[in-house]
Amino acid sequence: MTPSQPSLDRQGLAAAIAAYALWGVFPLYWYLLRHVPALEIIAHRIVWCALFVAGWLFLREGPGWLRAALRPGVGRMLLVSSVLISGNWGLYIWAVTHGHVVESSLGYFINPLVNVLLGVLVLRERLNRAQWTAVAVAGAGVLWLAIQHGQPPWIALALAFSFAFYGLIRKVANVDAVPGLAIESLLMLLPALGLLGWMHAQGTARFLGGQPGSDALLMLGGVLTALPLIGFAFGARRIPYSLVGILQYIAPSLQLICGVLLLGEPFSAVQAVGFGCIWLALLIYAGDGLRRARQRPLPVQDIAAETVPACDGAAPPPENEPAR
């Protein structure tokens, strides 16, 4: 007898949507700090995220959370992932504050398909015909943009690949999402503090420079880094992973809207063709994932424990979901 589908958890759905929506409107937040050097923004993001997340874990679980999270081999993997995500954050913030929000959104549209390629090349996962079609159509879109602009969309590709490799490490690292983010931030804490100290010594730092509003935004940036991840971790454990795989496109869609309609970035017919290929690829990819999910209904007790491979059109398990 085929088990019945469980009812959708509304709180989990709301939490997941809120997380992706917050990620999607981040460009507006970082745009308010466009007068601050991108390196200073990323350093503050690391410092305040480390203090907020590590402090929250200490209050919730006591001092043993760090020892429990650092299983054998995890520390080295998180050191690499911390470098990757810091570079991703830095490039993203630089792109937003220098008028490249549209190209940044393209990077996060491409990212799920890069995950598929890494699943094939690194994890030896197999793709069906629909998934290969999605990858080919997306590749055609990127090639079109490269030919029309005379060079590849480097910002988008760098964001997509750095986040994909980061996600790959976090997928195989045996650590939960929030402790993993805390450890990554703590690993980068001393370099971030050193950079901020050097900038203050050189007189180029904007923090504590007589603009309380900017100071508050820099401090809150670390908190806002953690909140959507916590919301995602709450939501993704309560809704099907195939639905999470669809919801992840909320973020780049909102980024694109923010860039074009609110920040006034151009969106030409040439870009529309390239983006159209990416969107068509995502529809093929997501549609195949939903079809496969309907063919494999899960009992209620198995929903939280099921792990769907990234190439199946669903998001990775919530405990290994990368930070944005």
N, C-alpha and C positions, 0 to 999 in steps of 0.2 A: 504494500500500500504506500502510495506516495505521500510524504508528510506535507501538511498544509503550511502555506507561507505565514510567518508571524506578522502581526500587525506592526506598522511602522512606528518607531519610538519618536514622538513629536519633539521631546526635549533634545534627543540626540540629533535629529534633523536640524532643529533650530541652531544648535551649537555649531554644527558643521558649516551651515550656511553663513552664520555670523563670522566664523573664522575666515572663510574664503572671501567674504565681503570686506573684512578688515584688511586682508592682504591686498585686495583689489584697489582699495582707496589709499593705500600707503603712498603712492606718488604725490598726492595732495599734501600729505604731511611733510615729506622730505622736500617738497618744493618750497615750503615755508622757510626752510633752512638753506636755500640756495646761496645765501651770502656767506655760509660757513664752508670751509674747505672739506671736500669729501672725506679725506683721511681723518679729519677731526671728528666728523659725524660718526664714522665707523668705529673709531676708538671709543667714543662715548657710548655708542650702542653696545659694544662689548662689555665695557666697565659696568654700566648700569644693569644690563641683562644678567651679568654674573652675580651682582649683588642681590638683585631681585629674586632670581630663580634659586640660587643657592640658599638664600635666606628663607625663602618659602619652603624649600625641601627640609631645611634644618628645623623649622617650626613644626612641620607636619610629621616628619619621620625621625627627628633627632639627628645626632652627629653620625649615626651609622649608615646614612644613606650613601655616602661616598664609597665606603668600603664595600657595601652591597652591590653598587653599580659597577665597580672596577673589577670585573671578572678577568681571568687570565686572557691576555691578548687584547683586551678592549682598549686599554690606555693608548697603545701604539696606533690603533685604528682611529681613535678619536682625535689623536694629534694630527693625523693626515686630514680627517674630515673637518677639523677646526680651521686648518689653513684654507681648504677649499671653500668653506662657507664664508669665511672672512673675505676672501677674494671675490666671491659672488656678491656679497653684500656691498663691498666697496665699489665694484663696477656698476651695480644696480643704482646705488645712490649717486655716483658720478653721472650716470646716464640721465637720471631723473632731473638732477639739478643743472644739466647742460642741454635740456631740450630733446631728449631721446626716449621719451616715455613710450611712444608707439613702437619703436624697435625693441625696447625692453619687453613689451607685452608679447611681441612675436617670439622672443626667446622662451617665454613660459608657455606659449602655445606649442612650440616645437618640442619642449622638454619631455612630455610623455612619450613621444615617438622615439626620441633618443634613448629613453629608458628601455623601449622595446628592443632597439638595436643592441644595447648593452646586455640585455637579457639573453639575446641570441649568441653574441660573441663571447661573453664572459661566463654567463651562467648556463650556457648550452641549452637554453629553452628553445622550443620549436614554435614557429609561426604557421598559422593557417593561411589560406589564400587571401582572405579579407584583410588580415593584418599586414601581409606583404604588400597588398594593394595600397593600404593606407600609408605605409612607409614610402612607397614609390611616388605617390601623389604629393606627399609632403616634400620629398626631395625635389620634385619638379617645381614646386612653389619656391623653394629656396634658390634653385638654379635660375629661375626666372628673375628673381630680385637681384641676384648677383650679375646677370647679364645686363639688365636694364640700368643698374647703377654703376656698372663698371668694376665692382668688387663685391665680394660676399657681404652679407649683413653681419659684420664681425661682432658687434655688441650682442645681438640676438644669439648667435652661435656660441659665443663665449659663456653667456649666461646659461644657455640650455645645457651645454656639455659640462660646465663646472658643477651645476646643480645635479645633473644626472650622475656624475661620478661620486659626488657627495652622497646622493641618495643610495647609490649602490653600496657604499661603505656602511651607511647606516642600516641598510637592509640586512647585511650579513653580520654586523656587530651585535653582540648579545647584550643590548642595553636598552632600557625604555626611553621614550622620547624626551620627557622632561629632564630626568637625570643626565641623559646624553647631552642635551643642550647646556645644562649647567656645567658639566665637565669641559665641554668645548670652550665655553666662555671663560672658565677659570684658566684653561691652558693658554689662552690668548690675553689674559688679564695683565700680566707683567709687560709684554710688548706694547699693549695699548696704553698702559700708564706711562711707560717710557716715552712713547711717541707724544703723549699729551704734555709730559714734563718738558721735552725738547721744544715743542711748539710754544709753550709758555716762556721758556728761556729765550727763544728767538723773537718773541713778541708778535707771533703770527696767530696765536690762539684767539678765538672769539669767545670762549667760555669765560665767564666772570669779567667780561669786558664792558660792563655797563648796560647790557641789554637783558634784563631779567626774563623777558618773554622767550628769547632764544635759549637762555640757560635752561628754562623749564622744558622746552621742547627737546633739547638734547638729553636731559635726564629721563623724560618720559619715553623717549625712543627705545630704551632698553626694556621698559615694561611692556610696551606695545609689541616688541619682538616676541615676548613670551606668551602674552594673553591668547593670541589666535592659536598657537600651538597647543596650549592647554585645552582650549575649546575644541580643537580638532580631536585631540586624544579622547576627550569625553564623548564627542559625537560619533566618531568612527567606530567605537566599540559597541554602539547601539543601533547602527543602521547597516544594511548590506554594503559590502565593499564595492559592488558594482555601482551602487548609487554614489558612493564617495568618488569613484572614478569619473562620473559625470559632473559632479559638483565642483571638481577641481578646476573646471574651465570658467567658473565664475570670476576667479581672480584676474587672469589675463584679459577677460572681456571687459571688466570694470577698468583695468589699467588703460586699455585702448580707448574707452569712452572718456576717461579723465584726460588723456593726452590730447584727443582731438577736440572734444566739446568744451572742456573746462580750461585747458592750458593752451589751446590754440595751435597745436602742432598740425602741420599739413598731412593730409591723407589723400594721395593722388590715385589716379586710375591704375597706374603701374603697381602701386602698393596693394590696391584692392584685388588685382589679379593674383598676386603672390599670396596674400592673406586668404583669398578665396580657396586656393589649393590647400592651404594648411587646414582651413575649416572643413573642407570636404574630406580631407584625410581623417580629421578628428571624428567626423560624423560616422565614417566607415568603421573606424577603430572602436568608438564608443558603442555603436549599434551592434557590432559583433560581440562586444563584451556583455551587453544586456541580453542578447540572444542566448549566449552560452550560460549566463547566470540563470535565466528562466528554465533552462534545461536541467539545471542542478539545484532544485530547491533544497534548502537546508532546514533541518529541525531547529526549533528555537534554541535548544541547549548548545547547538554547534555554531551558532552565528558568531559569537565572540572569539571562538578558537580557530575558525577557518582561515587559512592563508591562501590568498589568490595570487598567482604569479603576476608580475607586472605586465607581461605581454598578453594577459587575458582581458585587458581593457579595464582593469580595476586598480585602485590605489594600493600601495604596499601596506603591510600590516601596520596598525596605528602605533604600536610600540616602537617601530623603526621609521616612522614617518619623519622626513627631514624638516628642519626648521626653515622658515621663509626669511 
